[in-house]
Amino acid sequence: MEKKVVSAEENKILKKMFWNSHLVFANFNMTKMQANGFTMTMAPAVESIYGDDIEGKKAAYARHQSFFNTHAVAFNFIAGLCYALEKDCHDGKVPGETIDAIKASLMGPTAGMFDSIFFNCLRVIGAGIAIGLCSQGNILGTFIFILLYGISQSLLKWVLLKLGYTLGTSFIDTVFNSGLMSVATRCASILGLMMVGAMTATTVGFPLNWTLNIGETSIVVSELFDAIYPGILSLALVLFMMWRIKKGNRPTQLIIGLLIFGLLGAFLGIF
């Protein structure tokens, strides 16, 4: 893979793009999704490349105002790649339509891969560790989650922005042709599902305090369920919540519903 040498001026522009990229969801809307955030990220590059070429600037800004949506980390790789392509476009090496086509073709694959890595894997792992610590009154859990899920994304945004600019399309060809993209996506999805199952068993509680008295025999209902399948009530609760979300219920509605259910259960002595 060819790798460009980044000059001091280019590095300065990349730094501006990096900070702007944290506004990825600025003025997010259902018509253009992240287009405004992407345009803001590309602004330092466009201003530097086109200078006094007003028409070139107009075309570049209009290009980046088209519909765009991907994961916030992969966003930076595509922005770095577009920086390199805008230079080629200004020099007449590639048409503007090529930049549009590459952006559109990368949105889906990068969103799928990075959603699996961050949403389904890293976020779940970080939340599992943080919830375990916070449930014991340890504030360190909050900072661990921010470190694992927040700061790691910010650091990777810088790395990928620079990689996108220095490696360009040769990196894309290598990753897709080797099959690395599909393997990484599948591995992240599997690990994420495992973590979701582990979190359900360890962090979701269903403290049923219900005893049935039949003659001289007392049956503790929670022990009866655990004898069938340990943690089955917690699993049933999670699956019920997933089912309601698929049916269109909002998370806030479900949280309020759970709160009311828990209070009523405690009042009646069920919990």
N, C-alpha and C positions, 0 to 999 in steps of 0.2 A: 504494500500500500504506500502511495506517495504521501508524504507529510510535509506541509508547508512550514517554513520558519516564520514565526510570528515576530514582527517588528515591535518596537516600543509604542509606536502610534496605534498599531492594530490592537495591541494588548490593552491600551487605554480605552479604545472603543469597545472591546469585548467586556471590560469591567463595567462600563456604562450599560451595556446590554444586559449583563448579569443582574445588576441592581434593578433595572427596569422590568426584568422578567418576573420579579416577585409580585408584579401587578398584573399577573396573567389573567386574573378574574375581574380586572377593572372594567366596569360597565359591561359585564357579561350579560348577554341577552340571547333569547331563543332563536333569533334570526341569524346572527353571525357568530354566536358562541364566544370564542376567545379572540376574535379578529381584532378588536380594539387593543387588547393586551399585547397581541403579536405585533401590531403596528407600532405601539409604544416601544416595544423591545427593539424593533428594527430601526427606529428613528435615528439613533447615533450612527449606525452604519450607512443609512440612506443619505444623511446629511454629509457625511464624510466622503462617500463615493461620488455623489452627483454634484456637490458643491453649488456652483452657480447655474447648473443645468436645470432650470425650472421644470421643463417638460419631462425630463428624466425622473425628477423627484415625484411629480404628479403621478406618473405611470407606476412608479415603485410603491408609493403609498396606496394607490388604488388597488394594486395587486395584493397587498397585504391586508386590505380591508375585506377581502373575500372570506366566505365562511371557513372557519378553522376550529378544530377541537381535538385535543389529545390530552394525555396525562401531563401534569404541570412540569415533570422532570424531563420527559421526552421532548416537550415543548422547546427546551433549550438546545437540544441537539439539532432540531430542525431549524431553529433560528440561526445557529452558527453555520449550518450548511447554506442557508439562504444568504447569509453575509458573503460567503465565498462566491455563490452563484450571481449575486447582484454585481460583484466586481467583474465577473465574466460577461454579464449582460451589458454593463457599461462599456466594456472593451469590444463588444460586438461578437463575442465568442458563442454566446447562447441567447436565444430569444426569451422574452419575458414569459411566454407561454410555458416554457420548460420549467421555470420556477413554480408556476401554478400547478403544473402536473406533478412535480416531485412532492410538493407540500400535500396535495390531495392523496397521493399514493402512500405516503408515510403515516398519515393520520391514524388509520385503522390498525395496522400492525403494531405501531409503537404504543398506541393506547391500550391494546389488548395485553401486550407484554408487561408494560409498566403498571397497569392496574392490578395485574396478578401479583407482581412483586411487592408493590407498596400497599395496596388496599387489602388484598387477600392474605398476604404473608407478613410483611414487616409491621404493618399496623396492628395486626392481630397478636403477633409476638410481643410487641411493645406494650400493648394494652393488657395482655395477660400478666406480664411482669409488674406493670404499674398497678393494676387492680389488686394483685396479691399483696403488694407493699402498702398501698393506701388503705386496704381493708384492715391492716394492722396498725393504722394511724401513723404510718411512716411517710412523710412528705417527699422523701427521696423518689418515690414512685412517680410523682408528677414530672420531676426533672428527667428521670430515665426515659419516660415516654417522649418528652420534647426532644431529647438527645437522639433516641433511636428513630423516631418518625419524622421530626421536624428538621433538625440540624443536618441529619444525613441526607435529606432531600436537597437542602440548600447547597451542601458541598458537591453533591453529584450534579446539580444544575450547572455549576461552574465547570466541572470536568467535561461534561457532555457538550457544553457550549463551545469550549475550546476544541474538543475532538471534532465536532461538526464542522468547524471552520478549517482545521488543519488537515483532516482526513478526507472530508467531503464525500463524494459519491463512491469512491473506491472502498470506503468502510462499509457502506450499505451493501454493495455487491458482495463483499466477502462474507458478511454476516448472514445474508439471506441465502446465498449459494451453498454455504457450509451446513445450513440447517440449524445453526446455533439459536436463531430466534425462536423457532418452534419448540426446541428442546428446553430452553430456559423458561419459556412461558408455561409449558406443561409441568415442569418441576416446581415452579413457584406456586402454581394452582394446587398441586398435590400437597405441598407443605402447608399452604394456607388452610386447606380443608382439615388437615390433621390438627392444626392449632385451634381451629374453631371447635372441633370435637373435644379437645383437651380443655379448652376454656369452659365449654358447656358443663363438663363433669366437675370442674374444680371451682368455678366462680358463680354458677347459677344455683341458688338454693331454693328448695321448696319444703320448708320446715313444717310438714303436716303433723299437727298435734291432735290426732283423732284416734280414740280407742273405742272399739266396739265390745260391749259386754254381752256375751251370749251364755246365759245360765251362770255357771261358776267360772267360765272361760273368758279371758280378756284378750282381745286381738288388737295389736298396735298396727293401724292401717299402713303407716309409712314403712314399717318393717316387712309387712306382707308384700308391698310393691318392690322393695329392695331385694327380697328373696327371689322374686321373678326376674328382675333385671336391675342391678345397682344404678341409681341415678335416673330411673325411667321417668319420674315425675319432672325432673329438671329438663330432660330431653323433650318431653311432651310439651312443656311450657315454651321452650325455644321454637319447636316446630309449629306450635299454634301461632306464635308471634310472626313467624315467617309467612305462614298461610294468610294471616290478616293483612300483612304488608302487601302481599301479592294481590289481595282483594281490593287494595286501594286505601287502606287505613294509614294515616300518618304516624310516624314514630311518637310524636308528642301525644297523640290520642291514646296510643297503646300504653305509654308511660303513666298517663293520668288514670287510665283504666286499671292498670296494675296496682297503682297506689290505693285506689278505692277498694279494689278486691282484697288487698292485703289488710287494710284497716278494718273492713267488714269481717274478714276471717279472724283477725286478732280479737275483735270485739265479741264474736260468737264462740271464741275458744278453739277454732279449727287450726289456727297457726300458733 
